[in-house]
Amino acid sequence: MKFENLVVKQNSGIAMITINRPAKLNALNKATIEELNQAFTKLEDDSEVRVILITGAGDKAFVAGADISEFASFNAKEGAELAAQGQKKLFDTVENLKKPVIAAVNGFALGGGLELAMACHFRVASFTAKMGLPETSLGLIPGYGGTQRLAHLVGKGKAMEMIMTAGMLSADEANSWGLVNHVVEPDELTETCVNLAQKIMKNSPRAIEGAIRSINAGFKDGEDGYATEIKEFGACFGTEDFKEGTSAFLNKRKAEFKGK
């Protein structure tokens, strides 16, 4: 896959998406959001890909925010449409992707950048990373799901503080708040994410897909997470992965899952 603002590489079941706008600190503009939608959609449909990693080019920023120049003159209607389209095309797409998505946060993850990282299934940060939602300092609020996902991850009170103060967290603070899963040295970031991806790939793709849907259901209004879990649990029994997994366990051998 060739893109103007992304670099996408695949190796041994792992796809790495790099947002490649270092001169703009990898800020999200409309074109980049569209390309990310295309990349995630294609990778989800690629049977060779089991786990997706996403990071930013260079060592300064994962994504330093949205491209403010694109919407500085918008009115209220245009602003609402910007948020709605962005959530639909990218942030909700990532959160609900059937394949695991890991954010490798390698620098500033601010505004839309942190919102993108939070939409991923989990996050690994380098010690140099800084995270924040500074939108209130621009007269805005987070519009790509940040008010919702941040509160789910760190709790209502901490989300209120972080958004109201427009402050940034260090990687260690983000780790203690539960915003990231791991903090590592910058030169260990990719390796750590690949190691996590390899652990994931030992398990059933069909079961992981069902787990993603079940966990997400518990955070969505109008959905019963327990009911979704029961449905997905039952569906596992009709898969080849279930038969392979139980057979391998009973015969004391390593399972070879096909994702069917």
C-alpha positions in Angstrom: 0.0 0.0 0.0 1.3 3.4 -1.0 0.1 6.6 0.7 1.2 10.3 0.7 1.1 10.7 4.5 1.6 7.1 5.7 4.1 4.3 5.5 2.7 0.8 5.9 4.9 -2.2 6.3 4.0 -5.9 6.9 6.2 -8.6 8.4 5.3 -12.0 9.8 1.7 -11.2 10.5 2.3 -7.7 12.0 1.5 -4.5 10.1 3.1 -1.2 11.1 1.4 2.0 10.2 3.7 5.1 10.5 2.1 8.5 10.2 4.7 10.2 8.1 4.3 14.0 8.4 7.3 14.8 10.6 7.6 18.4 9.5 4.1 18.9 10.9 4.8 16.7 13.9 2.5 14.1 12.3 -0.6 16.3 12.8 -3.9 14.8 11.5 -5.4 16.6 8.5 -8.3 15.4 6.5 -6.1 13.7 3.9 -4.3 11.7 6.6 -7.5 10.7 8.3 -8.8 9.4 5.0 -5.6 7.5 4.3 -5.7 6.0 7.8 -9.3 4.8 7.1 -8.2 3.2 3.9 -5.1 1.6 5.5 -7.0 0.1 8.5 -9.8 -1.2 6.2 -7.4 -2.9 3.9 -5.4 -4.4 6.8 -8.5 -5.7 8.5 -9.4 -7.5 5.3 -5.9 -8.9 4.8 -5.8 -12.5 6.0 -2.0 -12.3 6.4 -2.3 -9.6 9.1 -3.0 -10.6 12.7 -2.0 -7.4 14.7 -1.6 -3.8 13.7 0.8 -1.3 15.3 0.6 2.5 14.7 3.2 5.1 15.5 4.5 8.5 14.3 7.5 9.2 12.1 10.6 10.6 13.9 11.2 10.8 17.6 9.3 14.0 18.5 5.7 13.1 18.0 3.2 10.2 17.7 0.7 12.8 16.6 0.9 16.3 17.9 -2.8 17.0 17.3 -5.1 18.0 14.5 -4.1 20.4 11.7 -5.7 23.5 13.1 -5.3 25.5 9.9 -7.9 23.3 8.3 -10.7 24.3 10.6 -9.8 27.6 12.2 -12.5 29.4 10.1 -15.3 26.8 10.6 -18.7 27.7 12.0 -20.7 25.5 14.5 -22.3 23.3 11.8 -19.0 22.7 10.1 -17.3 21.9 13.4 -19.9 19.3 14.3 -19.6 17.7 10.9 -15.8 17.6 11.2 -16.1 15.7 14.5 -18.8 13.4 13.2 -16.9 12.5 10.1 -13.6 12.1 11.9 -15.1 9.8 14.5 -16.8 7.7 11.9 -13.9 7.4 9.5 -11.1 6.8 11.9 -11.6 6.8 15.7 -14.6 4.5 15.9 -13.2 2.4 13.1 -10.0 1.7 15.0 -11.8 1.0 18.3 -14.1 -1.5 16.6 -11.6 -3.1 14.3 -11.7 -6.9 14.7 -7.9 -7.1 14.8 -5.9 -5.8 17.7 -4.4 -2.3 17.3 -1.5 -1.2 19.5 -0.4 2.4 19.7 3.4 2.9 20.0 3.5 6.4 21.5 6.9 7.8 20.6 6.6 11.5 21.5 3.9 14.1 21.8 0.4 12.6 21.7 -1.8 15.7 21.9 -5.4 16.4 21.0 -6.4 14.2 18.1 -3.2 12.3 18.6 -4.1 11.2 22.1 -7.6 10.5 20.9 -6.2 8.2 18.2 -4.0 6.4 20.7 -7.0 6.0 23.0 -9.1 4.5 20.2 -6.4 1.8 19.9 -7.0 -1.3 21.9 -4.0 -0.5 24.2 -1.0 1.8 24.3 2.8 1.5 24.9 4.8 4.7 25.4 8.4 5.6 25.4 9.7 7.5 28.4 9.9 10.6 26.3 6.2 10.7 25.5 3.9 13.5 26.6 0.2 13.2 26.5 -2.6 15.7 26.8 -5.9 17.1 25.5 -5.2 20.9 25.2 -8.4 21.8 23.2 -9.8 24.0 26.0 -6.8 26.3 25.5 -8.1 26.9 21.9 -11.7 27.5 22.9 -12.7 23.9 22.0 -13.3 20.5 23.6 -11.9 17.2 22.3 -14.1 16.2 19.4 -12.8 12.9 18.3 -14.1 10.9 21.3 -11.6 12.2 23.8 -14.1 13.2 26.5 -15.6 9.7 26.5 -12.5 7.5 26.0 -10.3 9.4 28.5 -13.0 9.1 31.2 -13.3 5.3 30.5 -9.6 4.9 30.8 -8.6 7.1 33.8 -11.9 7.9 35.5 -14.3 10.8 35.5 -12.4 13.1 37.9 -9.0 12.7 36.3 -10.5 13.2 32.9 -12.2 16.4 34.1 -8.9 17.7 35.5 -6.8 16.8 32.4 -9.3 18.4 29.9 -10.1 21.5 32.0 -6.4 22.3 32.7 -5.3 21.4 29.2 -2.2 19.9 30.9 0.2 17.3 29.7 1.1 14.0 31.4 4.6 12.5 31.3 4.8 8.8 30.3 5.2 7.8 33.9 2.2 9.8 35.0 0.1 8.3 32.1 1.2 4.9 33.2 0.2 5.5 36.9 -3.2 6.9 35.6 -3.9 3.8 33.6 -3.7 5.7 30.3 -0.9 3.5 28.9 -0.1 -0.2 29.6 3.7 0.0 29.5 6.5 2.6 29.5 9.8 1.7 27.9 13.0 3.2 26.6 12.6 4.9 23.2 14.9 2.4 21.5 12.8 -0.4 22.9 9.4 0.8 21.9 9.0 -1.0 18.6 10.5 -4.2 19.9 8.2 -4.2 22.9 5.1 -3.7 20.7 6.3 -6.5 18.4 6.8 -8.8 21.3 3.3 -8.1 22.6 1.9 -8.6 19.1 3.7 -12.0 18.9 2.1 -13.0 22.2 -1.3 -12.1 20.8 -0.7 -14.1 17.6 -0.2 -17.3 19.6 -4.0 -17.2 20.3 -7.1 -17.6 18.3 -8.0 -14.7 16.0 -11.6 -15.6 16.2 -11.6 -15.5 20.0 -9.7 -12.2 20.0 -12.3 -10.7 17.6 -15.1 -11.8 20.0 -13.2 -10.5 23.0 -12.8 -7.1 21.4 -16.5 -6.9 20.6 -17.5 -8.0 24.1 -15.2 -5.6 26.0 -16.3 -2.7 23.8 -20.0 -3.5 24.3 -19.6 -2.8 28.0 -18.7 0.8 27.3 -21.4 1.5 24.8 -24.8 3.0 25.7 -27.7 0.7 25.0 -25.5 -2.4 24.8 -25.4 -5.1 27.4 -21.8 -6.3 27.7 -22.7 -9.4 29.5 -25.2 -10.4 26.8 -22.6 -9.7 24.1 -20.2 -11.9 26.0 -22.6 -14.8 26.2 -23.3 -14.4 22.4 -19.6 -14.3 21.5 -18.8 -17.1 23.9 -21.4 -19.3 22.3 -20.2 -18.4 18.8 -16.7 -19.6 19.6 -18.0 -23.2 19.9 -18.8 -23.1 16.2 -15.3 -22.2 15.0 -12.4 -24.3 13.8 -10.2 -22.4 16.2 -12.2 -23.8 19.2 -11.8 -27.3 17.9 -8.1 -26.8 17.3 -7.5 -25.1 20.6 -9.2 -27.8 22.7 -7.7 -30.6 20.7 -4.2 -29.1 21.1 -4.7 -28.8 24.9 -6.0 -32.3 25.3 -3.2 -33.7 23.2 -0.5 -31.6 24.9 0.6 -29.9 21.7 0.9 -26.3 20.4 -2.3 -25.0 18.8 -2.1 -23.8 15.2 -5.0 -21.4 14.8 -6.2 -20.4 11.3 -8.7 -17.8 12.3 -11.7 -19.8 11.1 
